[in-house]
Amino acid sequence: MSRRSCPAVALLVASLIAASFVQGADRPELYQFAPPYPGYLPPFASDVKAPILQIEAIETLYLHVDEQGLVHQLTADSTGHSGLVKYVEDYLCSIEFVPALFRGQEVSSILPVEVRLRAGDGRPRFEFPIDSAGSPGDGRLYFATFPLNDITLPGVVRFPSYYGTPYQDTLNEMYPYLLMVVDLDSSGQYVDSRMLASTFPMFERQLLTALLWSEFKSATVKGKTTASAMYLLVSFFGSVAYPTTIWPPVSSDTANLLDRLRIRTFANRVGLLTPALPKRYPHDTYPLGANHSFRRDTVVAFIVIDTSGHARVLSCDPTHRELRLAVREAVHNSRFYPALDFEGKPQKFKGSAVYEFNGTPNVRIRYHWLK
């Protein structure tokens, strides 16, 4: 990872007021660690010229925040977009954060921040694990914060084969699922479980039995294991073969993304139960048919998926008109399982997808939120 030291920056009075207002409020924490969050977000400004982009750039940067909430260092993956990092680093370093807490004490921490910059647009979008109001985002960045701060969350190491008979017409139906809470001791051994939600009651007993033959890892806090509890979501997708193989899949084939996502764990009820998921198999290609293009290009589209699983393009990289139309066709004709909250209610969902045209009748698709 590349490292950059942040210069000392004068703090805005407004940020001090905002930080003092939210400091005493309840804040989300896990294992006595509460991540930092911005006390105030000033309008974006940069003395560096915006990078020239052909496609939208999406990067995760890591802010090293001290006990006072000041950013003293910024790190980025070595494969990241250096122009984007230079463009936003002074702004990110100028933000005052409400510092992290561990066991009630202010501590230094590392905070992941996702930055998006569209081609031809000088206004970057920032996503923090916790926003300036003290509320977590979609959970993806929030949970990623803990391993960066020496806290490993509980999870599944191995889940045995199980049987299921999901509806054959799952392209038109919502997939069945079971949501459980699993208690683990400090060595990761199964202690107890309870069913929280089920849309597939005929297979509840089988899954509860499968827990006895599963392997888990318990939470680790600052190098010490601890007893823990986690949410376990088992989804029954129609594109998965039953009885299933042992999870996680050993194949490197990524065509059936849903085989990997049929087992998911959560440390708490932050964000969504599940994001929007593509129904098409294989999920990573779309056939353009007679209207295919022999052009070669990569296009990033920001799409919205409604509660019925229909999608539309909100914005698209500038490119040849033929490819823009092809992207809109692919998005319009795609169908998704809608995102769900922890109550099982469908939610509107937004995210970026990459469409790769390689001169063949098929376009390759990568969903950023599922990488």
C-alpha positions in Angstrom: 0.0 0.0 0.0 1.2 3.5 -0.7 1.4 5.9 2.3 0.9 9.6 2.5 1.4 11.8 5.5 -1.3 14.5 6.0 -0.3 18.1 6.8 -1.7 19.9 9.8 -4.9 21.7 8.8 -6.9 24.4 10.6 -10.2 23.1 11.9 -13.5 24.7 11.2 -15.5 26.0 14.2 -18.6 24.4 12.7 -16.9 21.0 12.9 -16.2 21.4 16.6 -19.8 22.2 17.2 -21.0 19.3 15.2 -18.6 16.9 16.9 -19.6 18.0 20.4 -23.3 17.5 19.5 -23.0 13.9 18.4 -20.2 12.8 20.7 -22.6 11.9 23.5 -25.1 10.2 21.3 -25.5 6.4 21.2 -23.1 5.1 18.5 -22.9 1.7 16.9 -20.2 -0.5 18.3 -19.0 -4.1 18.2 -16.9 -5.8 20.9 -16.5 -2.5 22.7 -15.1 -0.8 19.6 -16.9 2.2 18.0 -15.5 3.3 14.7 -14.8 7.0 14.0 -17.0 9.1 11.8 -16.9 12.6 10.3 -18.1 15.3 12.7 -18.7 17.6 9.7 -18.2 17.3 6.0 -17.3 20.6 4.3 -18.0 21.2 0.6 -15.4 19.4 -1.6 -12.5 21.5 -2.8 -9.1 20.6 -4.2 -6.0 22.6 -5.4 -5.1 19.6 -7.6 -6.6 19.3 -11.1 -9.2 16.5 -11.4 -7.7 13.4 -13.1 -8.8 12.7 -16.7 -10.8 9.5 -16.6 -12.1 7.2 -19.4 -14.4 5.3 -17.0 -15.6 5.9 -13.5 -13.0 5.3 -10.8 -13.9 3.6 -7.5 -11.2 3.4 -4.9 -11.1 2.5 -1.2 -8.7 4.7 0.8 -7.6 4.2 4.4 -7.5 7.0 6.8 -5.3 6.8 9.9 -7.2 8.8 12.5 -5.6 9.7 15.9 -7.1 10.0 19.3 -8.1 13.6 18.7 -10.0 12.7 15.5 -7.3 14.1 13.1 -6.1 12.3 10.0 -2.4 12.0 10.2 -1.9 9.5 7.3 -3.7 8.2 4.2 -2.9 4.9 2.6 -4.1 3.4 -0.6 -3.7 0.1 -2.4 -0.7 0.1 -4.7 -2.9 -0.8 -7.6 -5.2 2.2 -6.9 -5.7 5.2 -9.2 -2.9 7.6 -8.1 -4.5 10.6 -9.8 -7.7 10.1 -7.8 -5.8 9.8 -4.6 -3.9 13.0 -5.1 -7.1 14.8 -6.0 -8.9 13.9 -2.8 -6.2 13.4 -0.2 -6.0 17.0 1.1 -9.8 17.2 1.5 -9.9 13.8 3.4 -7.0 14.9 5.6 -8.8 18.1 6.5 -11.9 16.4 7.9 -12.2 16.2 11.7 -13.6 12.9 12.9 -15.3 11.9 16.1 -12.5 9.6 17.3 -12.9 5.9 17.7 -13.7 4.4 21.1 -12.4 1.2 22.6 -13.8 0.2 26.0 -14.9 3.8 26.4 -11.5 5.4 25.7 -10.6 7.4 22.6 -8.1 5.5 20.5 -6.3 5.9 17.1 -7.9 3.8 14.3 -7.9 3.0 10.6 -11.0 4.0 8.6 -11.9 2.8 5.1 -13.5 5.3 2.8 -14.9 4.6 -0.6 -14.4 7.3 -3.3 -16.2 7.4 -6.6 -15.4 9.8 -9.4 -17.2 9.7 -12.7 -15.5 10.4 -16.0 -15.9 14.1 -16.9 -17.2 15.0 -13.5 -15.0 16.8 -10.9 -17.3 16.1 -7.9 -16.2 12.9 -6.1 -18.6 11.0 -4.0 -17.5 9.7 -0.6 -18.9 6.9 1.4 -17.9 6.4 5.0 -18.7 3.4 7.3 -20.7 5.8 9.5 -22.0 9.1 8.2 -21.8 12.5 9.9 -25.1 11.8 11.7 -23.6 8.8 13.4 -25.6 6.2 11.3 -24.0 3.2 9.6 -24.3 2.8 5.8 -25.1 -0.4 4.0 -22.9 -2.5 6.3 -20.2 -3.4 3.7 -17.7 -0.7 4.8 -18.9 -0.8 8.4 -17.9 -4.4 8.9 -14.7 -4.0 6.9 -13.6 -1.4 9.5 -13.2 -4.0 12.3 -10.4 -6.2 10.8 -8.4 -3.1 10.1 -8.5 -2.4 13.8 -7.5 -5.8 15.0 -11.0 -7.1 15.6 -11.9 -10.3 13.6 -15.6 -10.9 13.4 -17.2 -14.4 13.8 -18.0 -16.4 10.7 -18.4 -19.8 9.1 -15.4 -21.8 8.1 -17.2 -24.8 6.7 -20.9 -25.6 6.2 -22.0 -29.1 5.2 -24.0 -30.1 2.2 -27.8 -29.7 2.6 -30.9 -30.3 0.5 -33.5 -27.9 -0.7 -36.4 -27.7 -3.2 -36.7 -24.0 -4.0 -39.3 -23.0 -6.5 -38.4 -24.0 -10.0 -39.6 -20.7 -11.3 -37.3 -18.7 -9.1 -36.7 -16.2 -11.9 -40.2 -14.9 -11.1 -40.2 -15.5 -7.4 -38.3 -14.3 -4.3 -35.9 -17.0 -3.1 -36.6 -18.7 0.3 -34.2 -18.1 3.2 -33.6 -18.9 6.8 -32.1 -16.4 9.3 -30.7 -17.7 12.5 -28.6 -16.4 15.4 -25.7 -18.7 16.3 -23.9 -18.6 19.7 -20.2 -19.6 19.8 -17.8 -20.1 22.6 -14.3 -18.5 22.7 -12.8 -21.5 20.7 -15.4 -21.2 17.9 -17.4 -24.2 19.0 -21.2 -24.2 18.5 -23.2 -23.5 21.7 -26.7 -22.7 20.7 -28.9 -21.3 17.9 -32.4 -19.9 17.4 -34.4 -19.2 14.3 -35.3 -15.5 13.7 -37.0 -15.6 10.4 -37.9 -18.3 7.9 -39.7 -18.4 4.5 -38.8 -22.1 4.1 -40.1 -23.8 7.2 -40.0 -27.3 5.8 -36.1 -27.2 5.8 -35.6 -25.5 9.2 -34.9 -28.7 11.1 -32.4 -29.9 8.5 -30.5 -26.5 8.7 -30.5 -26.5 12.5 -29.0 -30.0 12.4 -26.4 -28.9 9.8 -25.1 -26.3 12.3 -23.9 -29.2 14.5 -21.6 -30.4 11.7 -20.4 -27.0 10.7 -17.1 -25.3 11.5 -17.0 -21.7 12.8 -14.6 -19.1 13.9 -15.3 -16.9 16.9 -14.5 -13.3 17.2 -10.9 -12.2 18.1 -10.4 -8.8 19.8 -6.9 -7.5 19.9 -5.4 -11.0 19.5 -7.7 -12.7 22.1 -10.6 -14.9 21.1 -13.9 -14.3 22.8 -17.3 -15.9 22.9 -19.6 -14.3 20.3 -22.9 -14.5 18.5 -23.6 -13.9 14.8 -26.5 -13.8 12.4 -26.4 -16.6 9.8 -28.4 -16.3 6.6 -28.9 -19.4 4.4 -30.5 -18.6 1.1 -32.0 -21.2 -1.4 -31.4 -20.0 -4.9 -32.9 -21.9 -7.9 -29.6 -21.7 -9.8 -27.8 -23.7 -7.2 -27.6 -27.5 -7.5 -29.2 -29.6 -4.6 -27.9 -31.2 -2.5 -25.4 -28.5 -2.3 -21.6 -29.0 -2.2 -19.8 -28.2 1.0 -19.5 -24.4 1.5 -17.4 -22.4 0.6 -17.2 -23.5 -3.0 -13.8 -24.8 -4.0 -14.2 -24.0 -7.7 -12.6 -20.8 -9.0 -15.5 -20.4 -11.5 -17.3 -17.2 -10.7 -20.2 -17.8 -13.1 -22.6 -18.8 -10.3 -22.1 -16.0 -7.8 -25.1 -17.2 -5.9 -23.4 -20.4 -4.9 -20.9 -18.3 -2.9 -23.6 -16.0 -1.5 -26.0 -18.7 -0.3 -24.2 -18.6 3.1 -23.7 -15.2 4.7 -23.0 -14.0 8.2 -23.4 -10.7 10.0 -22.1 -9.5 13.3 -25.1 -7.4 14.0 -28.2 -5.9 12.3 -26.4 -3.0 10.5 -27.3 -2.1 6.9 -29.2 -4.6 4.7 -29.8 -8.3 5.2 -28.9 -8.7 1.5 -28.2 -6.4 -1.4 -29.8 -6.7 -4.8 -28.7 -10.0 -6.5 -28.8 -10.8 -10.2 -31.2 -13.6 -11.2 -29.6 -14.4 -14.5 -27.3 -17.4 -14.7 -24.5 -17.0 -15.4 -24.6 -13.7 -13.6 -21.5 -12.2 -15.2 -22.6 -12.0 -18.9 -25.5 -10.7 -20.9 -26.2 -11.8 -24.5 -26.7 -8.8 -26.8 -28.1 -11.0 -29.6 -28.6 -9.6 -33.1 -27.9 -6.1 -31.8 -24.4 -7.0 -30.6 -21.5 -4.6 -31.1 -18.0 -5.4 -32.2 -16.7 -2.4 -30.4 -14.3 -2.8 -27.5 -14.7 -0.6 -24.5 -15.4 -0.7 -20.7 -18.3 1.3 -19.4 -19.3 1.9 -15.8 -23.0 2.6 -15.1 -24.6 3.7 -11.9 -27.9 1.8 -11.6 -31.0 1.8 -9.3 -32.9 -1.4 -8.6 -36.5 -1.0 -7.4 -38.3 -3.2 -4.9 -39.7 -5.4 -7.7 -36.2 -6.2 -9.0 -36.4 -4.0 -12.1 -33.3 -1.8 -12.9 -32.6 1.4 -14.8 -29.5 3.4 -15.5 -29.1 6.6 -13.4 -25.8 7.6 -15.1 -23.3 6.2 -17.5 -19.7 6.9 -18.6 -19.3 8.9 -21.7 -18.7 6.5 -24.6 -19.9 5.7 -28.1 -23.7 6.0 -28.4 -24.0 2.3 -29.6 -22.4 1.1 -26.3 -24.5 3.4 -24.2 -27.6 2.0 -25.7 -26.3 -1.6 -25.2 -25.7 -0.9 -21.5 -29.2 0.5 -21.1 -30.6 -2.5 -22.9 -28.6 -4.9 -20.7 -29.7 -3.1 -17.5 -33.4 -2.8 -18.6 -33.6 -6.5 -19.4 -31.8 -7.7 -16.3 -33.8 -8.9 -13.4 -32.7 -8.9 -9.8 -33.8 -10.2 -6.5 -34.5 -7.0 -4.6 -32.4 -5.9 -1.6 -34.0 -6.9 1.7 -33.8 -5.3 5.2 -33.6 -7.5 8.3 -37.4 -7.5 8.5 -37.5 -9.1 5.0 -38.9 -6.0 3.3 -37.7 -5.2 -0.2 -35.7 -2.0 -0.4 -34.6 0.3 -3.3 -30.9 -0.3 -4.0 -28.2 1.7 -5.9 -24.8 0.6 -7.1 -22.2 0.7 -9.8 -21.7 -2.1 -12.4 -18.9 -2.5 -15.0 -19.8 -3.5 -18.5 -16.9 -4.9 -20.6 -17.4 -5.1 -24.4 -14.8 -7.3 -26.1 -16.0 -7.5 -29.6 -18.3 -10.5 -29.1 -22.1 -10.8 -28.8 -21.8 -11.0 -25.0 -21.1 -8.2 -22.6 -19.2 -9.1 -19.4 -20.7 -7.6 -16.2 -19.1 -7.0 -12.8 -21.3 -5.7 -10.0 -19.2 -3.5 -7.7 -21.2 -4.2 -4.6 -20.7 -7.9 -5.0 -17.0 -8.0 -5.6 
